[in-house]
Amino acid sequence: MTVATFEQLTAARDALTLARASGVREVRDSDGSTTVYKSDAEMAGALSALEGQISQLARGQPARQIHFTTSKGL
């Protein structure tokens, strides 16, 4: 697993936020990889995860809790 830098995480968050606001479900990252989301809820979950990683890096502390979000895809 590759560890993302603070700048990479914020760039990914910004791209995902813009894509979500515009209604686009496909996001192309700065490294050329493409992610296709099935729903807005899936995008919201990804944004939440990115925010958590960004705040964790900003504080410099390891995660003490892990929150899972599950869905049946309905």
C-alpha positions as CSV (number, residue, x, y, z in Angstrom):
1,M,0.0,0.0,0.0
2,T,1.3,3.4,-1.0
3,V,1.2,6.2,1.6
4,A,-0.3,9.4,0.1
5,T,1.2,12.8,0.9
6,F,-0.9,15.6,2.4
7,E,-0.8,17.4,-1.0
8,Q,-2.0,14.3,-2.9
9,L,-4.8,13.8,-0.5
10,T,-6.0,17.4,-0.7
11,A,-5.7,17.3,-4.5
12,A,-7.9,14.1,-4.6
13,R,-10.4,15.7,-2.2
14,D,-10.6,18.8,-4.3
15,A,-11.1,16.8,-7.5
16,L,-13.8,14.6,-5.9
17,T,-15.6,17.6,-4.4
18,L,-15.7,19.3,-7.8
19,A,-16.9,16.1,-9.5
20,R,-19.6,15.6,-6.9
21,A,-20.8,19.1,-7.2
22,S,-21.0,18.9,-11.0
23,G,-22.8,15.6,-11.0
24,V,-19.9,13.7,-12.6
25,R,-19.5,10.1,-11.3
26,E,-16.0,9.5,-12.8
27,V,-12.9,11.1,-11.4
28,R,-9.4,11.0,-13.0
29,D,-6.6,11.5,-10.5
30,S,-3.4,13.5,-11.1
31,D,-1.5,10.2,-11.6
32,G,-3.9,9.2,-14.4
33,S,-6.0,6.6,-12.5
34,T,-9.7,6.7,-12.9
35,T,-12.4,6.0,-10.3
36,V,-16.0,5.5,-11.2
37,Y,-18.6,5.9,-8.4
38,K,-22.0,4.3,-8.4
39,S,-23.8,6.8,-6.3
40,D,-23.6,10.1,-4.5
41,A,-23.6,8.3,-1.2
42,E,-20.4,6.4,-2.4
43,M,-18.8,9.7,-3.3
44,A,-19.8,11.2,0.1
45,G,-18.2,8.2,1.8
46,A,-15.0,8.7,-0.2
47,L,-14.9,12.4,0.7
48,S,-15.4,11.5,4.4
49,A,-12.5,9.0,4.3
50,L,-10.2,11.6,2.6
51,E,-11.1,14.2,5.2
52,G,-10.2,11.8,7.9
53,Q,-6.9,11.0,6.3
54,I,-6.1,14.7,5.8
55,S,-7.0,15.6,9.4
56,Q,-4.9,12.7,10.6
57,L,-1.9,13.8,8.7
58,A,-2.4,17.4,9.9
59,R,-2.4,16.3,13.5
60,G,0.4,13.7,13.0
61,Q,-1.4,11.1,15.1
62,P,-2.2,7.5,14.2
63,A,-5.8,6.5,13.8
64,R,-7.4,5.1,17.0
65,Q,-10.8,4.3,15.6
66,I,-11.9,2.9,12.3
67,H,-15.4,3.5,11.0
68,F,-16.9,1.3,8.4
69,T,-19.7,2.3,6.1
70,T,-21.5,-0.5,4.4
71,S,-24.3,-0.6,1.8
72,K,-26.2,-3.1,-0.1
73,G,-25.8,-0.9,-3.2
74,L,-29.5,0.0,-3.4
